[in-house]
Amino acid sequence: MTVHTADLLTDTEVSGRRSPHGSALYLDGVSVSFDGFRALNNLSLVVDHGELRAVIGPNGAGKTTMMDVMTGKTRPDTGKVLLDGCIDLTRLDEARIATLGIGRKFQKPSVFETHTVIDNLELALAGDRTPFAALKFRRTTDKAARIEAVLEDIALAHRAHEPAGRLSHGQKQWLEIGMLLMQQPRVLLVDEPAAGMTDSETSQTAVLLKRLAQSHAVIVVEHDMGFVRDLDCRVTVLHEGSVLAEGSLDHVQSDSRVVDVYLGR
Ligand SMILES: Nc1ncnc2c1ncn2[C@@H]1O[C@H](COP(=O)(O)OP(=O)(O)OP(=O)(O)O)[C@@H](O)[C@H]1O
């Protein structure tokens, strides 16, 4: 019998060790309205340190709005978003939240096409102007070691000196993930990473995200169920701005409410 990571996490929850206050990210009763329409409706979610979480749901379920709230782009009407169980992100602006270690990868890659892969990674550091970043990378050797480690992580060491414009779509997505990694985030938010990828790139992306989740909390919004299965992680189904179901992919796929509003369509 195959044991899925997501099933093990369910056991963790049952044993009471999943605590919102020891979590990487905790959304507590978050609501957001746009002109009276509730995009998020009392949404609560706990993502642990070192956890990979897939968030799925029909169009308009609130997935993007949820990530906008986590990054400070949208301020909720009510509720809290706690980083490390104690820092309420709803009181902070986007720039401050980014420096605290929430990195977001949008669907469309936006790498500097005429710059080499290695230059793109270096430029990602240049964008981080916090005193902490300057301290971290005071020595060029530190920076070089960091770049080398990230190149290995994103499987692009062999393309390091080529212009990013020559990479495939999938490789550009990995480079952009690498640019986020240069900032050493604690939480990674990744929006539909598999969109437009070949089958081989899609499965390599699942491997990459699983590896990253060993040292970061990683939240992936995705529509491709084959890719979600490859991620082999706990799945949250959003519907009308709230959690409709949560658990392993097999668990949520067998929930008739999930089939009705999303998977059966
Ligand atoms: N700035 C906005 N102004 C008005 N309505 C908005 C705004 N942003 C989102 N909405 C509405 O809020 C709801 C949730 O949208 P959201 O983009 O979060 O859903 P989603 O789950 O990401 O959908 P998709 O899978 O299509 O990307 C939708 O009905 C959307 O039209």
The ligand as a Tripos MOL2 file, in Angstrom:
@<TRIPOS>MOLECULE
LIG
   31    33     1     0     0
SMALL
NO_CHARGES

@<TRIPOS>ATOM
      1 N1        -10.4000   43.6680   -7.3060 N.pl3     1 LIG1
      2 C1        -11.5550   43.0330   -7.3950 C.ar      1 LIG1
      3 N2        -12.7000   43.7200   -7.5370 N.ar      1 LIG1
      4 C2        -13.9000   43.0920   -7.6170 C.ar      1 LIG1
      5 N3        -14.0530   41.7460   -7.5520 N.ar      1 LIG1
      6 C3        -12.9480   41.0250   -7.4210 C.ar      1 LIG1
      7 C4        -11.6400   41.6110   -7.3340 C.ar      1 LIG1
      8 N4        -10.7280   40.6010   -7.1890 N.ar      1 LIG1
      9 C5        -11.4290   39.4510   -7.1930 C.ar      1 LIG1
     10 N5        -12.7370   39.7000   -7.3440 N.ar      1 LIG1
     11 C6        -13.8070   38.6880   -7.3470 C.3       1 LIG1
     12 O1        -13.6140   37.8660   -6.2220 O.3       1 LIG1
     13 C7        -13.8940   36.5010   -6.5480 C.3       1 LIG1
     14 C8        -12.6920   35.6540   -6.2220 C.3       1 LIG1
     15 O2        -11.6940   35.9140   -7.1860 O.3       1 LIG1
     16 P1        -10.2660   35.2000   -7.2080 P.3       1 LIG1
     17 O3         -9.5180   35.7960   -8.3500 O.co2     1 LIG1
     18 O4         -9.6560   35.2840   -5.8680 O.co2     1 LIG1
     19 O5        -10.6710   33.6800   -7.5210 O.3       1 LIG1
     20 P2         -9.7320   32.4710   -8.0100 P.3       1 LIG1
     21 O6        -10.1190   31.3120   -7.1780 O.co2     1 LIG1
     22 O7         -8.3100   32.9040   -7.9680 O.co2     1 LIG1
     23 O8        -10.1940   32.2440   -9.5020 O.3       1 LIG1
     24 P3         -9.3540   31.7070  -10.7870 P.3       1 LIG1
     25 O9         -9.1720   30.2430  -10.6030 O.co2     1 LIG1
     26 O10       -10.2640   32.0380  -11.9360 O.co2     1 LIG1
     27 O11        -8.0660   32.4810  -10.8320 O.co2     1 LIG1
     28 C9        -14.2870   36.4720   -8.0310 C.3       1 LIG1
     29 O12       -15.6900   36.4650   -8.1180 O.3       1 LIG1
     30 C10       -13.7100   37.7660   -8.5620 C.3       1 LIG1
     31 O13       -14.4730   38.2610   -9.6450 O.3       1 LIG1
@<TRIPOS>BOND
     1     1     2 1
     2     2     3 ar
     3     2     7 ar
     4     3     4 ar
     5     4     5 ar
     6     5     6 ar
     7     6     7 ar
     8     6    10 ar
     9     7     8 ar
    10     8     9 ar
    11     9    10 ar
    12    10    11 1
    13    11    12 1
    14    11    30 1
    15    12    13 1
    16    13    14 1
    17    13    28 1
    18    14    15 1
    19    15    16 1
    20    16    17 2
    21    16    18 1
    22    16    19 1
    23    19    20 1
    24    20    21 2
    25    20    22 1
    26    20    23 1
    27    23    24 1
    28    24    25 2
    29    24    26 1
    30    24    27 1
    31    28    29 1
    32    28    30 1
    33    30    31 1
@<TRIPOS>SUBSTRUCTURE
     1 LIG1         1 GROUP 0 **** ****
